[in-house]
Amino acid sequence: MIAPMTAPNRPSLNLLLLAGTAEARQLGVALAEAGHRVTAWLTEPPRGSNPMPMAFEMRDATDAAALRRDMAGFDAVLDLSHGFDAGLSHAGFAVATAIGKPFVSFSRPVWPLDNPLLQSAPDVTTAARAVPPGARVFAATGWASLPAFLPYEGTRLMLRQTSRHDRPAPYDFVDLIFGDPPFTVESETALFRDLGVDLLICRNLGGQASRPKVDAALSLGLPVILIDRPPLPEDAPCLTDLDAMLDWVASL
């Protein structure tokens, strides 16, 4: 819960949110309620049935010229992009630094490895090499991660999809598992039982929204491999609390 933010004693700011997290939505609403103008940039369409509560644009993080051109119209940049969308964070910080825009990143604390069933891997390729022969694996690592599982030693790879589509799975060992968030520990536990899951591989996003699948796997005694989050821009200021993000805006 974000503490109420008092209305600014200066003209409203035109703020850019590099979005992709639940916290970006929360902060965007709080900033708008405080009288600021807020626009979000995303690299993927919003997930789930909850629409973005602010104006948003789809952006290509590799198009530095376009980012520079369009970022120039904002007063400051707040990076609350998806924890595994490092491209947007790094591109945004590079452009903001080049054109002199205030920039701050938000970092959600990751899940600790506080259970012997939890282990970490630096990337999906490393995690895939740890799949036991014949295992049935449930993965929440994104469509783009599929090539990293080749060659696959397990029996089935069940890939979670939170956006509906009709693309066929690119490999015969992949089953696409569609589901609409939010998920619960109870629903994830039932799903893993029904699918006969032996191992969970997912990204260490931290927070509560993505946690149910981890707790479900642990409750069933299943091992979990957590993919390490990519680092944020090395020199960017970073905050871990949304109230601190609001204070940062108030100090501009």
NORNOR-V895697 format. One record per pair of residues at least 12 apart in sequence whose C-alpha atoms are under 10 Angstrom apart, sorted by the first residue. I is the first residue (numbers start at 0). J is the second residue. D is the distance in whole Angstrom. If there is no record, write none. Layout:
I;J;D + I;J;D
//
This chain:
0;22;10 + 0;25;9 + 0;241;9 + 0;242;9 + 1;22;10 + 1;25;8 + 1;26;8 + 1;29;8 + 1;240;9 + 1;241;7 + 1;242;6 + 1;243;10 + 1;245;9 + 2;29;9 + 2;241;9 + 2;242;7 + 2;245;9 + 3;29;7 + 3;30;10 + 3;32;9 + 3;33;8 + 3;242;9 + 3;245;9 + 4;29;7 + 4;30;8 + 4;31;10 + 4;32;8 + 4;33;6 + 4;34;10 + 4;242;9 + 4;245;7 + 4;246;9 + 4;249;9 + 5;29;10 + 5;30;10 + 5;32;9 + 5;33;6 + 5;34;9 + 5;245;10 + 5;249;9 + 6;30;9 + 6;31;10 + 6;32;8 + 6;33;5 + 6;34;6 + 6;35;9 + 6;249;9 + 7;30;10 + 7;33;7 + 7;34;7 + 7;35;8 + 7;248;9 + 7;249;7 + 7;250;10 + 8;249;9 + 9;34;10 + 9;249;10 + 9;251;10 + 10;34;9 + 10;35;8 + 11;30;10 + 11;31;9 + 11;33;8 + 11;34;6 + 11;35;5 + 11;36;7 + 11;37;10 + 11;74;10 + 12;30;9 + 12;31;10 + 12;33;10 + 12;34;8 + 12;35;5 + 12;36;6 + 12;37;8 + 12;73;8 + 12;74;6 + 12;75;8 + 12;248;9 + 12;249;10 + 12;251;9 + 13;34;10 + 13;35;6 + 13;36;5 + 13;37;6 + 13;38;8 + 13;72;8 + 13;73;5 + 13;74;5 + 13;75;7 + 13;76;9 + 14;27;9 + 14;30;9 + 14;31;10 + 14;35;7 + 14;36;6 + 14;37;5 + 14;38;6 + 14;39;9 + 14;70;10 + 14;72;9 + 14;73;6 + 14;74;6 + 14;75;5 + 14;76;6 + 14;77;8 + 14;248;9 + 15;27;9 + 15;36;9 + 15;37;6 + 15;38;5 + 15;39;6 + 15;40;7 + 15;55;10 + 15;70;8 + 15;72;9 + 15;73;6 + 15;74;8 + 15;75;6 + 15;76;5 + 15;77;6 + 15;78;8 + 15;102;10 + 16;37;7 + 16;38;6 + 16;39;5 + 16;40;6 + 16;41;9 + 16;55;9 + 16;75;9 + 16;76;6 + 16;77;5 + 16;78;6 + 16;79;7 + 16;80;8 + 16;104;10 + 17;38;9 + 17;39;6 + 17;40;5 + 17;41;6 + 17;42;9 + 17;55;10 + 17;58;10 + 17;76;7 + 17;77;6 + 17;78;5 + 17;79;5 + 17;80;5 + 17;81;9 + 17;87;7 + 17;88;7 + 17;91;8 + 17;104;9 + 18;38;9 + 18;39;6 + 18;40;6 + 18;41;6 + 18;42;8 + 18;43;10 + 18;45;9 + 18;51;10 + 18;55;9 + 18;56;10 + 18;77;9 + 18;78;7 + 18;79;5 + 18;80;4 + 18;81;7 + 18;84;10 + 18;87;9 + 18;88;10 + 19;39;9 + 19;40;8 + 19;41;6 + 19;42;8 + 19;43;8 + 19;44;9 + 19;45;7 + 19;46;9 + 19;51;10 + 19;78;9 + 19;79;7 + 19;80;5 + 19;81;4 + 19;82;8 + 19;83;10 + 19;84;8 + 19;87;10 + 20;41;10 + 20;45;9 + 20;46;10 + 20;78;10 + 20;79;6 + 20;80;6 + 20;81;5 + 20;82;8 + 20;107;10 + 20;204;10 + 20;208;10 + 21;51;10 + 21;79;9 + 21;80;9 + 21;81;9 + 21;206;9 + 21;207;10 + 21;208;8 + 22;79;7 + 22;80;9 + 22;81;10 + 22;105;9 + 22;106;10 + 22;107;9 + 22;206;10 + 22;240;10 + 22;241;8 + 23;39;8 + 23;51;10 + 23;52;10 + 23;77;9 + 23;78;8 + 23;79;5 + 23;80;7 + 23;81;9 + 23;105;9 + 23;241;9 + 24;39;9 + 24;50;10 + 24;51;7 + 24;52;7 + 24;53;8 + 24;79;9 + 25;52;9 + 25;241;9 + 26;77;10 + 26;79;9 + 26;241;7 + 26;242;9 + 26;244;8 + 26;245;8 + 27;39;8 + 27;51;9 + 27;52;8 + 27;53;7 + 27;54;10 + 27;77;10 + 28;51;10 + 28;52;7 + 28;53;7 + 29;241;10 + 29;242;10 + 29;245;8 + 30;244;10 + 30;245;8 + 30;248;9 + 30;249;10 + 31;52;10 + 31;53;8 + 33;245;10 + 33;249;10 + 35;248;10 + 36;53;9 + 36;54;9 + 36;73;10 + 37;53;7 + 37;54;7 + 37;55;9 + 37;73;9 + 38;53;6 + 38;54;5 + 38;55;6 + 38;56;8 + 38;73;9 + 38;76;10 + 39;51;9 + 39;52;10 + 39;53;7 + 39;54;6 + 39;55;4 + 39;56;6 + 39;57;9 + 39;58;10 + 39;76;10 + 39;77;9 + 39;78;10 + 39;79;10 + 39;80;10 + 40;54;9 + 40;55;6 + 40;56;5 + 40;57;6 + 40;58;6 + 40;59;9 + 40;60;10 + 40;78;10 + 40;79;10 + 40;80;9 + 40;87;9 + 41;55;7 + 41;56;6 + 41;57;5 + 41;58;6 + 41;59;8 + 41;60;9 + 41;80;8 + 41;81;9 + 41;84;10 + 41;87;8 + 42;56;8 + 42;57;6 + 42;58;5 + 42;59;6 + 42;60;7 + 42;80;9 + 42;81;9 + 42;84;8 + 42;86;9 + 42;87;7 + 43;56;10 + 43;57;7 + 43;58;8 + 43;59;9 + 43;81;10 + 43;84;10 + 44;56;9 + 44;57;7 + 44;162;9 + 45;57;10 + 45;162;9 + 46;160;10 + 46;161;7 + 46;162;6 + 46;163;10 + 46;179;9 + 46;180;8 + 47;161;7 + 47;162;7 + 47;163;10 + 47;178;9 + 47;179;6 + 47;180;6 + 47;181;8 + 48;161;10 + 48;162;10 + 48;179;8 + 48;180;8 + 48;181;9 + 49;180;9 + 49;181;10 + 58;87;9 + 59;86;9 + 59;87;8 + 59;90;10 + 60;84;9 + 60;85;9 + 60;86;6 + 60;87;5 + 60;88;9 + 60;89;9 + 60;90;6 + 60;91;8 + 61;86;8 + 61;87;8 + 61;90;7 + 61;91;10 + 62;90;9 + 63;90;7 + 63;91;9 + 63;93;9 + 63;94;7 + 64;94;9 + 65;94;10 + 66;90;8 + 66;91;8 + 66;93;10 + 66;94;7 + 66;95;9 + 67;90;10 + 67;91;9 + 67;93;9 + 67;94;6 + 67;95;8 + 67;97;8 + 67;98;8 + 68;94;9 + 68;98;10 + 70;91;9 + 70;94;8 + 70;95;7 + 70;98;9 + 70;100;8 + 71;94;9 + 71;95;8 + 71;98;7 + 71;99;9 + 71;100;8 + 72;100;10 + 73;95;10 + 73;100;8 + 73;101;10 + 74;99;10 + 74;100;7 + 74;101;7 + 74;102;10 + 74;251;9 + 75;95;8 + 75;99;9 + 75;100;5 + 75;101;5 + 75;102;6 + 75;103;9 + 75;248;8 + 75;251;8 + 76;91;8 + 76;92;8 + 76;95;7 + 76;100;7 + 76;101;6 + 76;102;5 + 76;103;7 + 76;104;9 + 76;248;10 + 77;91;9 + 77;92;10 + 77;101;8 + 77;102;6 + 77;103;5 + 77;104;6 + 77;105;8 + 77;237;10 + 77;244;8 + 77;247;10 + 77;248;9 + 78;91;8 + 78;92;8 + 78;102;7 + 78;103;6 + 78;104;4 + 78;105;6 + 78;106;9 + 78;231;10 + 78;235;10 + 78;237;9 + 79;103;9 + 79;104;6 + 79;105;5 + 79;106;8 + 79;107;9 + 80;104;9 + 80;105;8 + 80;106;9 + 81;106;10 + 81;107;10 + 81;204;8 + 82;105;9 + 82;106;8 + 82;107;8 + 82;109;10 + 82;202;9 + 82;203;9 + 82;204;6 + 82;205;9 + 82;227;10 + 82;228;6 + 82;229;7 + 82;230;9 + 82;231;9 + 83;140;10 + 83;202;8 + 83;203;9 + 83;204;8 + 83;226;10 + 83;227;9 + 83;228;6 + 83;229;6 + 83;230;9 + 83;231;10 + 84;228;9 + 84;229;8 + 84;231;10 + 85;228;9 + 85;229;6 + 85;230;7 + 85;231;7 + 85;232;8 + 86;229;10 + 86;231;9 + 86;232;10 + 87;231;10 + 88;103;10 + 88;104;8 + 88;230;9 + 88;231;7 + 88;232;7 + 88;235;10 + 89;230;9 + 89;231;7 + 89;232;5 + 89;233;9 + 89;235;9 + 90;232;9 + 91;232;9 + 92;104;9 + 92;231;9 + 92;232;7 + 92;233;10 + 92;234;9 + 92;235;7 + 92;236;10 + 93;232;9 + 93;235;9 + 96;235;9 + 101;235;10 + 101;236;10 + 101;247;10 + 101;248;10 + 101;251;8 + 102;235;7 + 102;236;7 + 102;237;9 + 102;247;10 + 103;235;6 + 103;236;5 + 103;237;6 + 103;238;7 + 103;244;8 + 103;247;8 + 103;248;10 + 104;231;8 + 104;232;9 + 104;235;7 + 104;236;6 + 104;237;5 + 104;238;6 + 104;239;9 + 104;244;9 + 105;231;9 + 105;236;9 + 105;237;6 + 105;238;5 + 105;239;6 + 105;240;7 + 105;241;8 + 105;243;9 + 105;244;8 + 106;204;10 + 106;205;9 + 106;230;10 + 106;231;8 + 106;237;7 + 106;238;6 + 106;239;5 + 106;240;8 + 106;241;10 + 107;204;8 + 107;205;6 + 107;206;7 + 107;238;9 + 107;239;6 + 107;240;8 + 107;241;10 + 108;203;9 + 108;204;8 + 108;205;6 + 108;206;7 + 108;239;7 + 108;240;10 + 109;202;10 + 109;203;6 + 109;204;6 + 109;205;4 + 109;206;7 + 109;225;10 + 109;227;9 + 109;228;8 + 110;202;10 + 110;203;6 + 110;204;7 + 110;205;5 + 110;206;8 + 110;207;10 + 110;210;9 + 110;213;10 + 110;225;9 + 111;203;9 + 111;205;9 + 111;225;10 + 112;223;10 + 112;224;10 + 112;225;9 + 114;217;8 + 114;222;10 + 114;223;10 + 115;217;10 + 115;222;8 + 115;223;9 + 116;216;9 + 116;217;7 + 116;220;7 + 116;221;7 + 116;222;5 + 116;223;6 + 116;224;8 + 117;199;10 + 117;213;9 + 117;216;10 + 117;217;8 + 117;221;9 + 117;222;6 + 117;223;5 + 117;224;6 + 117;225;7 + 118;200;10 + 118;222;8 + 118;223;6 + 118;224;5 + 118;225;6 + 118;226;9 + 119;200;10 + 119;201;10 + 119;202;9 + 119;203;8 + 119;223;8 + 119;224;5 + 119;225;5 + 119;226;6 + 119;227;7 + 120;200;10 + 120;201;10 + 120;202;9 + 120;203;10 + 120;224;7 + 120;225;6 + 120;226;5 + 120;227;6 + 120;228;10 + 121;225;9 + 121;226;6 + 121;227;5 + 121;228;8 + 121;229;9 + 122;140;10 + 122;144;10 + 122;147;9 + 122;202;9 + 122;225;9 + 122;226;6 + 122;227;7 + 122;228;9 + 122;229;9 + 123;138;10 + 123;140;8 + 123;144;7 + 123;145;9 + 123;146;9 + 123;147;6 + 123;148;7 + 123;200;8 + 123;201;9 + 123;202;9 + 123;224;9 + 123;225;9 + 123;226;7 + 123;227;9 + 124;144;8 + 124;145;9 + 124;146;9 + 124;147;5 + 124;148;6 + 124;149;8 + 124;226;10 + 125;147;9 + 125;148;9 + 125;224;10 + 125;226;9 + 126;147;9 + 126;148;8 + 126;200;7 + 126;201;9 + 126;223;10 + 126;224;7 + 126;225;8 + 126;226;7 + 127;145;10 + 127;147;7 + 127;148;5 + 127;149;8 + 127;150;9 + 127;151;7 + 127;152;8 + 127;153;9 + 127;200;9 + 127;224;9 + 128;147;9 + 128;148;8 + 128;149;9 + 128;150;9 + 128;151;8 + 128;152;8 + 128;153;10 + 129;152;9 + 129;153;10 + 129;224;9 + 130;148;9 + 130;151;8 + 130;152;7 + 130;153;6 + 130;154;10 + 130;197;10 + 130;198;8 + 130;199;10 + 130;200;9 + 130;224;10 + 131;151;10 + 131;152;7 + 131;153;6 + 131;154;9 + 131;197;9 + 131;198;9 + 132;151;9 + 132;152;5 + 132;153;5 + 132;154;7 + 133;151;9 + 133;152;6 + 133;153;4 + 133;154;5 + 133;155;8 + 133;197;9 + 134;151;10 + 134;152;8 + 134;153;4 + 134;154;5 + 134;155;7 + 134;156;8 + 134;195;10 + 134;196;8 + 134;197;6 + 134;198;7 + 135;152;10 + 135;153;6 + 135;154;6 + 135;155;5 + 135;156;6 + 135;157;8 + 135;172;10 + 135;194;8 + 135;195;7 + 135;196;5 + 135;197;5 + 135;198;7 + 135;199;9 + 136;153;7 + 136;154;8 + 136;155;6 + 136;156;5 + 136;157;6 + 136;158;8 + 136;173;10 + 136;191;10 + 136;194;9 + 136;195;9 + 136;196;6 + 136;197;6 + 136;198;5 + 136;199;6 + 136;200;7 + 136;223;10 + 137;155;8 + 137;156;6 + 137;157;5 + 137;158;6 + 137;159;7 + 137;173;10 + 137;174;9 + 137;175;10 + 137;176;9 + 137;191;8 + 137;194;9 + 137;195;9 + 137;196;6 + 137;197;8 + 137;198;6 + 137;199;5 + 137;200;6 + 137;201;8 + 137;212;10 + 137;216;10 + 137;223;10 + 138;156;7 + 138;157;6 + 138;158;5 + 138;159;6 + 138;160;10 + 138;175;10 + 138;176;9 + 138;196;10 + 138;198;8 + 138;199;6 + 138;200;5 + 138;201;6 + 138;202;9 + 138;223;10 + 138;224;10 + 139;157;9 + 139;158;6 + 139;159;5 + 139;160;8 + 139;161;10 + 139;176;10 + 139;199;8 + 139;200;6 + 139;201;5 + 139;202;7 + 139;209;10 + 139;212;9 + 139;225;10 + 140;158;8 + 140;159;8 + 140;160;9 + 140;200;7 + 140;201;5 + 140;202;6 + 140;203;10 + 140;225;10 + 140;226;8 + 141;158;8 + 141;159;7 + 141;160;8 + 141;161;10 + 141;201;9 + 141;202;9 + 142;158;8 + 142;159;9 + 142;160;8 + 142;168;9 + 142;169;10 + 142;175;10 + 144;158;10 + 145;158;9 + 145;168;9 + 145;169;8 + 145;170;9 + 145;173;9 + 146;169;9 + 146;170;9 + 149;170;9 + 151;170;10 + 151;172;8 + 151;173;10 + 152;172;10 + 153;172;8 + 153;197;10 + 154;172;7 + 154;173;9 + 155;171;9 + 155;172;5 + 155;173;6 + 155;174;7 + 155;196;9 + 156;170;10 + 156;171;9 + 156;172;6 + 156;173;5 + 156;174;6 + 156;175;8 + 156;176;10 + 156;196;9 + 156;198;10 + 156;199;10 + 156;200;10 + 157;172;8 + 157;173;6 + 157;174;5 + 157;175;6 + 157;176;6 + 157;177;10 + 157;194;9 + 157;196;9 + 157;199;10 + 158;173;7 + 158;174;6 + 158;175;5 + 158;176;6 + 158;177;8 + 158;200;10 + 158;201;10 + 159;174;9 + 159;175;6 + 159;176;5 + 159;177;6 + 159;178;7 + 159;179;10 + 159;201;10 + 160;175;7 + 160;176;6 + 160;177;5 + 160;178;6 + 160;179;8 + 161;176;9 + 161;177;6 + 161;178;5 + 161;179;5 + 161;180;7 + 161;181;10 + 162;177;7 + 162;178;8 + 162;179;8 + 162;180;10 + 163;177;7 + 163;178;8 + 163;179;9 + 164;177;9 + 176;190;10 + 176;194;10 + 180;208;9 + 180;209;9 + 181;208;7 + 181;209;8 + 181;211;9 + 182;208;8 + 182;209;8 + 182;210;9 + 182;211;7 + 182;212;8 + 183;208;9 + 183;209;9 + 183;210;9 + 183;211;5 + 183;212;8 + 183;214;9 + 183;215;9 + 184;210;8 + 184;211;4 + 184;212;6 + 184;213;8 + 184;214;6 + 184;215;5 + 184;216;9 + 184;218;9 + 185;211;8 + 185;212;9 + 185;214;9 + 185;215;7 + 186;211;9 + 186;212;9 + 186;215;8 + 187;211;7 + 187;212;6 + 187;213;9 + 187;214;9 + 187;215;6 + 187;216;8 + 188;211;9 + 188;212;8 + 188;213;10 + 188;214;8 + 188;215;5 + 188;216;7 + 188;217;9 + 188;218;8 + 188;219;7 + 189;215;9 + 189;219;10 + 190;212;10 + 190;215;9 + 191;212;9 + 191;215;8 + 191;216;8 + 191;219;9 + 191;221;10 + 192;215;10 + 192;216;10 + 192;219;8 + 196;216;9 + 196;219;10 + 196;221;8 + 197;216;9 + 197;219;10 + 197;220;9 + 197;221;6 + 197;222;8 + 197;223;9 + 198;216;8 + 198;220;10 + 198;221;6 + 198;222;5 + 198;223;6 + 198;224;8 + 199;212;8 + 199;213;8 + 199;215;10 + 199;216;7 + 199;217;9 + 199;221;7 + 199;222;6 + 199;223;5 + 199;224;6 + 199;225;8 + 200;212;10 + 200;213;9 + 200;222;9 + 200;223;6 + 200;224;5 + 200;225;6 + 200;226;7 + 201;213;8 + 201;223;8 + 201;224;6 + 201;225;5 + 201;226;6 + 201;227;9 + 202;224;8 + 202;225;5 + 202;226;4 + 202;227;7 + 202;228;7 + 203;224;9 + 203;225;5 + 203;226;5 + 203;227;6 + 203;228;6 + 203;229;10 + 204;225;9 + 204;226;9 + 204;227;9 + 204;228;7 + 205;228;9 + 213;225;9
//
